[in-house]
Amino acid sequence: MASYVGAIDQGTTSTRFIVFDRAGKIIAQAQREHEQIYPRPGFVEHDASEIWRNTRLVIAQVLASAGLTARDLAAIGITNQRETTLLWDRRTGAPLYNALVWQDTRTDALMAEFAKAGGKDRLRQATGLPLTTYFSSLKLKWLLDNIAGARAAAQSGDALFGTIDTWLVWNLTGGANGGRHITDVTNASRTQLMHLRTLDWDQTILDLFGIPRACLPEIVASSEKFGVAREPLADVQISGILGDQQAALFGQACLKPGEAKNTYGTGCFLLMNTGKTPYSSTHGLLTTLAYKLGRAPPVYALEGSIAIAGALVQWLRDNLQLISTSAEIETLARSVDDNGDVYIVPAFSGLYAPHWREDARGVICGLTRFAGRGHIARAALEATAFQTREIITAMSADSGVLIRELRVDGGMVVNDLLMQFQSDLLDVPVVRPQLTETTALGAAYAAGLAVGYWASPQDISNNWAVGHRWHPQMGQGRRAQLNAAWDKAVARSLGWVG
């Protein structure tokens, strides 16, 4: 048997290829950023052709640097930024337009139109999702309505829709020369076009948005043999696909109902495994597919999505030039004893869970002459923890399950100050695993399970190990005071637009 498993991790800002061994340890990796395109305020786009070029480049770089060939890989998995929406020409492989990124809000008028007719939750029972600019459905409708010839091509099957996983698999398996047009259940569940229980495209919703079924990919499990890749991974089995946050849940070995993880990246995404039950949220959360292993029943999750987490640190760096590198944020935040009663609500494109308020905008509250750079830095870090607290509270209310610990991953978990504050706010331990690249690892696990590289999900649990654990140190009175002030700041961010 081949020695390793590879994973393509195609994220919002970069593409990586990572090779793992049987213990889940990284053997080699490479990363390449792609351009963030902002044609107008609220518009966020990616060049899908650039993403595909970067994918090939990082694969070749890893194989060369580690002295590996495709034959050394038992399988590859794919994890991807979710909801990002693309249409391309089936015959030429050329995108019809840039990919519309999950952060893009150009469909706000469309969202309001459909919400006015039936309410923001009119599709929640079928899809687990509210009407919002976040998901793929309205993005795809926008492309069909605004790109010349797109609708006719989609109706004939000459234009193909996909999220980024679909785009990569199609290209890896041959593209215009026989590439497979598929997406897994986790990514399909984020389009707002798939029914949660049938795991098929919902014809009523397709009719509502005017989306031709002919352009949609086949929905498959998260872990099964999908086909073999061509160059640069000739004859390697593609056998795992998971949306990035579901991949992190799987990589964190949150395989039992009630187990939860939070990924601190550009945004912040908290998922809790709810087993075979798709709980309908009444507290502003999303019901989503966690994963599906082959023919086994699907596993569901509750999710809370935060639009701006690490992106707020980037904003302080790039827009305000308060710091020169993102890593400096912790040092600056530690230069003060507390936030000085300063709170930042980073509603740059509205607030996601649990509020779902597109009319919100970012605010900085509580400023006095006492406030300085350190207080702004500390408030920026704390904003992520406060938003996470809101989601944990909503999850407990929806499921009746009190989370006893929170497993964490993503780029921000190296920040000890943030992790300690998170534990203090939640009043539960926060646990960082030894390997924090859990998103790519989850995709690798899904791929390896399908080909027998790992025997069962128990092997995943056995590989997971604690790297560091933070315990709450804050008194209940101080916790309540901070949370109350945050709630006031959020209230002041609402209703800014419109």
Residue pairs with C-beta under 8 A, 6 or more apart in sequence:
1 74
1 452
1 453
2 71
2 72
2 73
2 74
2 453
3 21
3 72
3 74
4 19
4 20
4 21
4 27
4 68
4 72
4 73
4 74
5 19
5 20
5 73
5 74
5 75
5 76
5 77
5 444
5 447
5 448
5 453
6 17
6 18
6 19
6 20
6 59
6 62
6 73
6 75
6 76
6 77
6 233
6 236
6 444
6 447
7 17
7 18
7 19
7 20
7 76
7 77
7 78
7 79
7 240
7 440
7 441
7 443
7 444
7 447
8 15
8 16
8 17
8 55
8 59
8 76
8 77
8 78
8 79
8 80
8 168
8 443
9 15
9 16
9 17
9 18
9 79
9 80
9 244
9 437
9 439
9 440
9 443
10 16
10 51
10 55
10 78
10 79
10 80
10 81
10 164
10 165
10 168
11 80
11 81
11 244
11 265
11 266
11 439
12 81
12 84
12 101
12 102
12 103
12 265
12 266
12 267
13 33
13 34
13 36
13 266
14 31
14 32
14 33
14 34
14 54
15 31
15 32
15 34
15 51
15 54
15 55
15 58
16 29
16 30
16 31
16 32
16 58
16 440
17 29
17 30
17 55
17 58
17 59
17 61
17 62
18 26
18 28
18 29
18 62
18 437
18 440
18 441
18 444
19 26
19 27
19 28
19 29
19 62
19 66
19 68
19 73
20 26
20 27
20 440
20 441
20 444
21 27
22 453
22 454
23 463
24 435
24 441
24 444
24 445
24 460
24 463
24 464
25 435
26 435
26 437
27 66
27 68
28 62
28 65
28 66
28 68
29 62
29 437
30 57
30 58
30 61
30 62
30 65
31 58
32 54
32 57
32 58
34 46
34 47
34 50
34 51
34 54
35 46
35 47
35 50
36 44
36 46
37 43
37 44
37 45
37 46
37 47
37 98
38 44
38 45
39 45
40 106
42 104
42 105
42 106
42 108
42 349
43 104
43 105
43 106
44 100
44 101
44 103
44 104
45 98
45 99
45 100
45 101
45 104
46 84
46 98
46 99
46 101
47 95
47 98
47 99
48 86
48 88
48 95
48 98
48 99
48 164
48 167
49 94
49 95
51 99
51 164
51 167
51 168
52 167
52 168
52 171
55 168
55 171
56 232
59 232
59 233
60 232
62 68
63 69
63 70
63 232
70 229
70 232
70 233
70 234
70 235
70 236
71 235
73 233
73 236
74 237
74 448
74 451
74 453
75 236
75 237
75 238
75 239
75 240
75 447
75 448
75 450
75 451
75 453
76 229
76 233
76 236
76 237
76 238
76 239
76 240
76 447
77 238
77 239
77 240
77 241
77 242
77 247
77 442
77 443
77 444
77 445
77 446
77 447
77 448
78 165
78 168
78 169
78 238
78 240
78 241
78 242
78 443
79 165
79 241
79 242
79 243
79 244
79 247
79 439
79 440
79 442
79 443
80 163
80 164
80 165
80 168
80 187
80 241
80 243
80 244
81 101
81 102
81 164
81 244
82 102
82 163
82 186
82 187
82 190
82 243
82 244
82 245
83 102
83 134
83 135
83 136
83 139
83 163
83 190
83 191
84 99
84 100
84 101
84 102
84 136
84 163
84 164
85 99
85 100
85 136
85 139
85 140
85 143
85 161
85 163
86 95
86 99
86 100
86 161
86 162
86 163
86 164
86 166
86 167
87 95
87 96
87 97
87 140
87 143
87 144
87 147
87 150
87 154
87 159
87 160
87 161
87 215
88 94
88 95
88 96
88 159
88 160
88 162
88 167
89 95
89 96
89 153
89 158
89 159
89 160
90 157
90 158
90 159
90 160
90 176
91 158
91 176
92 176
93 171
93 175
93 176
96 143
96 147
96 149
96 150
96 153
96 159
97 143
97 147
97 150
99 164
99 167
100 106
100 139
100 142
100 143
102 134
103 267
103 307
103 349
104 133
104 139
105 133
105 349
105 350
105 358
106 133
106 142
107 133
107 138
107 139
107 141
107 142
108 133
108 358
110 138
110 141
110 142
111 131
111 132
111 133
111 138
111 358
114 122
114 131
114 138
114 208
115 122
115 131
119 131
120 130
120 131
120 132
120 356
121 130
121 131
122 131
123 129
123 130
123 131
123 192
123 205
124 130
124 280
124 281
124 287
125 280
126 195
126 196
126 202
126 204
126 205
127 189
127 192
127 193
127 194
127 195
127 196
127 202
127 205
128 189
128 196
128 278
128 280
128 281
128 286
128 287
128 288
129 135
129 190
129 192
129 286
129 287
129 288
130 286
130 356
131 138
131 192
132 352
132 356
132 358
133 139
133 350
133 358
134 305
134 352
135 190
135 191
135 192
136 163
136 190
136 191
136 192
136 193
137 191
137 192
137 193
137 205
137 209
137 211
138 192
138 209
140 161
140 191
140 193
140 209
140 211
141 209
141 210
141 211
143 150
144 150
144 151
144 154
144 210
144 211
145 151
150 159
151 210
151 212
153 159
153 215
154 161
154 211
154 212
154 214
154 215
155 212
155 214
155 215
156 214
157 214
157 215
159 215
160 166
160 170
160 181
160 215
160 217
161 211
161 215
161 216
161 217
162 170
162 181
162 183
162 217
163 183
163 187
163 190
163 191
163 243
165 183
165 184
165 187
165 241
165 243
166 181
166 182
166 183
166 187
166 217
169 179
169 180
169 182
169 226
169 227
169 238
169 241
170 179
170 180
170 181
171 179
172 179
172 229
172 230
172 233
172 238
173 179
173 180
173 226
173 227
173 228
173 229
173 230
173 238
174 180
174 230
180 218
180 226
180 227
181 217
181 218
182 217
182 218
182 219
182 220
182 226
182 241
183 217
183 218
183 219
183 220
183 241
184 219
184 220
184 221
184 222
184 241
184 242
184 243
184 292
185 194
185 199
185 219
185 220
185 221
185 222
185 289
185 291
185 292
185 298
186 222
186 241
186 242
186 243
186 246
186 288
186 289
186 290
186 291
186 292
187 241
187 242
187 243
188 194
188 199
188 201
188 217
188 219
188 289
189 196
189 288
189 289
190 243
190 288
192 205
193 201
193 202
193 205
193 206
193 209
193 211
193 216
194 200
194 201
194 202
194 219
195 201
195 202
196 278
196 287
196 289
196 300
197 278
199 219
199 289
199 292
199 298
200 219
201 213
201 216
201 219
203 213
205 211
206 212
206 213
220 226
220 241
221 292
221 293
221 294
221 295
222 240
222 241
222 242
222 246
222 250
222 291
222 292
222 293
222 446
223 239
223 240
223 291
223 292
223 293
223 294
223 446
223 447
223 449
223 450
224 239
224 294
224 450
225 237
225 238
225 239
225 450
225 451
226 237
226 238
226 239
226 241
227 237
227 238
228 234
228 235
228 236
228 237
228 238
229 235
229 236
229 237
229 238
237 447
237 450
237 451
238 447
239 446
239 447
239 448
239 450
239 451
240 443
240 444
240 445
240 446
240 447
240 448
240 449
240 450
241 443
241 446
242 250
242 291
242 442
242 443
242 446
244 263
244 269
244 439
245 263
245 269
245 271
245 303
245 439
246 271
246 288
246 289
246 290
246 291
246 301
246 442
247 438
247 439
247 440
247 441
247 442
247 443
247 446
248 261
248 263
248 269
248 271
248 409
248 410
248 438
248 439
248 442
249 261
249 271
249 273
249 290
249 291
249 301
249 442
250 290
250 291
250 442
250 445
250 446
250 460
251 409
251 437
251 438
251 439
251 440
251 441
251 442
251 443
251 444
251 445
251 460
252 259
252 261
252 407
252 409
252 433
252 438
252 442
252 464
253 259
253 460
253 461
253 463
253 464
254 260
254 261
254 271
254 272
254 273
254 407
255 273
255 457
255 460
255 461
256 273
256 275
257 273
257 274
257 275
257 277
257 401
258 272
258 273
258 399
258 401
258 403
259 272
259 273
259 407
260 270
260 271
260 272
260 273
260 392
260 395
260 403
260 406
260 407
261 270
261 271
261 406
261 407
261 408
261 409
261 438
262 268
262 269
262 270
262 388
262 406
262 407
262 408
262 409
262 410
263 269
263 270
263 408
263 409
263 410
263 438
263 439
264 309
264 310
264 384
264 408
264 409
264 410
264 411
264 412
264 413
264 418
265 309
265 310
265 410
265 411
265 412
266 308
266 309
266 310
266 311
266 314
267 305
267 306
267 307
267 308
267 309
267 310
267 311
267 352
268 305
268 306
268 309
268 384
268 387
268 388
268 410
269 303
269 304
269 305
269 306
270 303
270 304
270 306
270 388
270 391
270 392
270 395
270 406
271 288
271 290
271 301
271 302
271 303
272 301
272 302
272 303
272 395
272 399
272 401
272 403
273 290
273 299
273 300
273 301
274 290
274 300
274 301
274 302
274 399
275 299
275 300
276 297
276 298
276 299
276 300
277 300
278 287
278 300
279 287
279 300
279 302
279 398
279 399
280 287
281 287
281 302
281 394
281 398
282 397
282 398
283 354
283 393
283 394
283 395
283 397
283 398
284 304
284 353
284 354
284 355
284 356
284 394
285 302
285 303
285 304
285 353
285 354
285 391
285 394
285 395
285 398
286 302
286 303
286 304
286 305
286 353
287 300
287 301
287 302
287 303
288 300
288 301
288 302
288 303
289 298
289 299
289 300
289 301
290 298
290 299
290 300
290 301
291 298
291 299
291 446
292 298
292 299
293 446
293 449
293 457
294 450
302 395
302 398
302 399
303 353
304 352
304 353
304 354
304 388
304 390
304 391
304 392
304 394
304 395
305 352
305 353
306 352
306 353
306 384
306 387
306 388
306 391
307 346
307 347
307 348
307 349
307 350
307 351
307 352
308 315
308 346
308 347
308 348
308 349
308 362
308 383
309 383
309 384
309 387
309 412
310 326
310 384
310 410
310 411
310 412
311 346
311 348
312 344
312 346
312 380
312 383
312 384
313 323
313 326
313 329
313 380
313 381
313 412
314 326
315 346
315 348
316 322
316 323
316 329
316 376
316 377
316 380
317 323
317 324
317 325
317 326
317 329
322 332
322 373
322 376
322 377
323 329
323 332
323 377
329 377
329 380
329 381
329 415
330 381
330 415
330 416
330 417
330 418
332 373
332 374
332 377
332 378
333 374
333 377
333 378
333 380
333 381
333 417
334 374
334 417
335 373
335 374
335 377
336 372
336 374
336 375
336 378
338 378
339 375
339 378
339 379
339 382
340 366
340 368
340 370
340 371
340 372
340 375
340 378
341 366
341 368
341 485
342 364
342 365
342 366
342 367
342 371
342 375
342 376
342 378
342 379
343 364
343 365
343 366
343 379
343 382
343 383
343 386
343 485
343 486
343 489
344 362
344 363
344 364
344 365
344 376
344 379
344 380
344 383
344 489
345 351
345 360
345 362
345 363
345 365
345 383
345 489
345 490
345 492
345 493
346 362
346 380
346 383
347 357
347 360
347 361
347 362
347 363
347 493
347 496
348 361
348 362
349 358
350 356
350 357
350 358
350 359
350 360
350 361
351 357
351 360
351 490
351 493
351 494
353 390
353 391
353 394
354 390
354 391
354 394
355 490
355 494
357 494
358 497
359 494
359 495
359 496
359 497
359 498
360 493
360 494
360 495
360 496
360 497
361 493
361 496
361 497
362 493
363 489
363 492
363 493
363 496
364 376
364 379
365 488
365 489
365 492
366 485
366 489
378 417
381 415
381 417
381 418
381 421
382 418
382 421
384 412
384 418
384 422
385 418
385 421
385 422
385 425
386 425
386 482
386 483
386 486
388 406
388 422
388 425
388 426
389 425
389 426
389 483
389 486
392 403
392 406
392 426
395 401
395 403
396 402
396 403
403 426
403 428
404 428
404 429
405 428
405 429
405 430
405 431
406 422
406 426
406 428
406 429
406 430
406 431
407 431
407 432
407 433
408 419
408 422
408 430
408 431
408 432
409 432
409 433
409 436
409 437
409 438
409 439
410 436
410 439
412 418
413 419
413 432
413 436
414 436
416 470
419 430
419 432
419 468
419 470
420 430
420 470
420 473
422 430
422 470
423 429
423 430
423 470
423 471
423 472
423 473
424 472
424 473
424 474
424 479
425 474
425 479
425 482
425 483
426 472
427 472
427 474
427 476
427 479
428 472
429 469
429 470
429 471
429 472
430 469
430 470
431 466
431 468
431 469
431 470
432 466
432 467
432 468
432 469
433 464
433 465
433 466
433 467
434 465
434 466
434 467
435 441
435 465
435 467
436 467
445 454
445 460
447 453
448 454
449 456
449 457
454 460
